[in-house]
Amino acid sequence: MADLDAPLDLLAIMAHPDDAELLCGGALIKSASRGKLVGIIDLTAGEMGSAGSAEIRAREAGHAGAQMGLALRACAELPDSGLQNDHDSRLVVAALIRAFRPRVVITHWKEGRHRDHRIASELVRDACFLAALRKLEVPGAPFRPHKLVYATAFREDAGPPDFVVDVTDQMDRKLDAIAAYPSQFDDATQAGEVYPGGGRDLIAQIRVKMAHYGSLIRVRYGEPYRIDEAMEVDEISELGVSTF
């Protein structure tokens, strides 16, 4: 784990290496390119994956992170395919949240094809809340992120997104970061939450999905997100995305 002089602006906490690249890589790259401090915490090393190994996936994650311009990439070393939202796991994640003090956290949607994705969503939300409790038995000063965001790309059960991030200019770099995992994605037609798409290869399927979400905000490519709170609008006369 890197030593940071300032809190992170944005932190993705995901179940496995490559999840962040698939689900929110464009938004992470966009924020980092604008000078924000951006990081990823992989809750597991992906050691139970059918292809590759923990060591291979760690090297791939490092390469992907460098391409994305991350200030931090860390692994919580929780068990792959055995994630639990239990007390010990919450302490591990809460300690990381206190250490890096992110303003915004992105995690998985509340449901998931992989059980680890579903559990990760619950675990991250609970750890974000607990990290601010003064009597919690973990190192660091109490801290709670300002916002928790759910990445819903490729989910068919999440409903319409609450907002979409324009990642048109970041799309090629997002795909380069995904391609940094040859052990997982070479010749793949599906991965994680990405279902196969009528014979399209994985990269083509990702482009199709991101193009769909982009069309919702009238841009070429977009990434969808959901939140639990209402979105604030400061000036209604300046709303974006044309109705007609």
N, C-alpha and C positions, 0 to 999 in steps of 0.2 A: 504494500500500500504506500502511496506517495504521501509526502508531507506537504500540506497546503498552507499557504499563508492567509488565505481567505476562505470563507464558506463557499460551498458550491452553489451556483445559481440553479442548476438542474441536475437531477440524479435519477437515472433509470435503475430500478431494482427488479431484476428478472430472474426466472428460475434457472436458466441454462445459458452458457455461452452461445451466442448467435441469436437469442430471443430478442434482445434490444435492437440489433441490426434489422431484423425482420419487421418488428412491430413499430419502432419509433426512431429508426436510424436517421431518417431525413430530418426530423425535428431536432435531434441531438446535434447533427452536423450543422444545421442552420444556426442554432444558438452558439455553438463553438466558433463558427466563422464570424460571428458578430462580437467576439471578445468575451463571451460568457464562460464561466468555469463550469464544465460539464463532465459528468462521470457516469460510470456504470458499475454496479455491484451485481455479479453473478452469484446467486444464492448457492449454486452447486457447481461442480467442475464438469458436469455432464458425463461422469464416468460410466453411467449405465447405457449410454448411447450404443446403438447397434454397430456404428462405424467409428473408427478412431479410438482415442484413449484420452484420459484426463490430461496427459502431458501434451499430446498433439493439439487438443482443443485449447489448452492454455496458450500455446504458441500462436495458434490461429487468432485467438481473442486479442493477443497483444498486437498482432499485425493489423487487425481490423480497427482496434482502438487508435493506433497511430494514424491510420488513414482518416479517421473521423475527427481527429484533433482533440481527443479527450485529455482532460487534466488528470484523470484518475480512472484506473480500472482495478477492481479488487474482487476476490472470491471469498464468500462467507464460509465455504467448505462445509455446507450442510449436505445431507445425503441425497444424491440424485435418485429419483423415483421413490424416495422415502421422506420427502419434505413433510413436516408436521407443523401445525400452528400450535405448538406447545410452549410452555413457560421458558424452557431453555433456549429454544429457537428464537423466541421473541426477544430474549435478552441479547442474543448475538446480533440481531438486526438493529435493535435499539442502540446498542453500543456503536455500531457503524454510523447510524444517523446522528448520534451525538458527536462523533468524531469529525464528520464532514459537513454537518449543519446545512443541508440543502434547503433552498427556499421552496422549490417545487420537486416533487417526487412523481415519477411515472412508473406504473406497474401494470400487471396483467389485468384483463377484464375479469369479472367475478365468476364467470364460468370458463371452462376450458376443455379442450379435447384431451389434453394431458393432465392427469390429476395434479401434478406439480404446479401447473399454471393456476389452477383453481385455488390450491392451498397457498401459493405465493401471494395471491391477491389478498386473502384474509390475513396472512402473516404480516405483510407489509403495512396494511392499514392499522392493525393492532399495535405493531411496533412503533409506528409514527406517533400514535397517541401516547403509548407508555413512555416513550423517550423523554417526555416532558415532566414525568413524575419525579419529584425531588428525592423520594426515598427508594427509587428503583436501584437495585444493587448492581449497577454497571458503571464503568468509568465515564468521566466527562460531565460537563455541566448540563443540566436539564435543557432540552430543546425539542421543539415540535415544528415540522415543516409548515409553511403557510398553506400549501395546496397539494392535494393528492389527485392525480390524473390517471385515468385508465386508458390504455392503448387498446383499441378495438379493431385494428386492421385484421381482416380475414375472418372475424367472428360473424357467424350467421344468426346468432341469437342475441346480439347486443342492441338491436334496434338502430334507428338513425343516430349518427354522432351528434354530440352537443356542439362540437366545433371541429373544423378541419384545418390543418396547417398546410399551406402551400409549400410543397417541396419540389417544385418543378426544377429549380436551379440546383438542387441537392440530389436529384434522382440518380445521376450517374455515380456519384460518390457513395450513395447508399448501396447501390448494386455492387460497387467495387468492394465495399466492406463485407457484404454478404459473400462475395466470391473469395474472400480471404479464408473461408472455411471449406477448402476442397474436400476434406475428409467427410463432410456432411452433405455437400450440395453438388459435387461434380456428377453430372448426368441425372440429377434428381428431377422428379416431376411434382413432388410434394415435400413439405417439411413442416413439422409442428402444426400450427393452425392453418397452414397453406394447403388447401385441398387440391388434388389434381384437376386440371382444367382442359378437358377435351383433347388430350394429346400434346398440349403446350408444355415446354420445359419450365423449370421453376422460375427462371428469370422472366420469361414471357408472362407467366401467370402473375408474378408480382407486379409487373408493369400494367397488366390489365386491371388488377384490383386498385392500384394507386391511381390509374387513369379514371376509374369510376368515381373514387372519392374526390379527385380533383374536379370532376365535372360538377359536383355538388356546389362548388364555390367558383365555378367558371374559370378554372385554370387547368393546366395539362395534367399535373400530378398532385395528389394530396394524401395526407395521413389523417385518419379519423381518431377522435378521442371523445371520452365521456367523463363527466364529473357528477358529483352528487348535489352540488349547489346550483342555484340559478346564476346565469351569466349577467354581469353588470354591463349596462350600456350607458355611457356618459351623455351622448348627444344623439338622439334618435334620428335627427335629420341627416346624419353622416353615416348611416348604416351601409355596409357593403353588401355585395352579392345581389345582382339584379334579379328582380322577380320575373321580368319579361325578356 
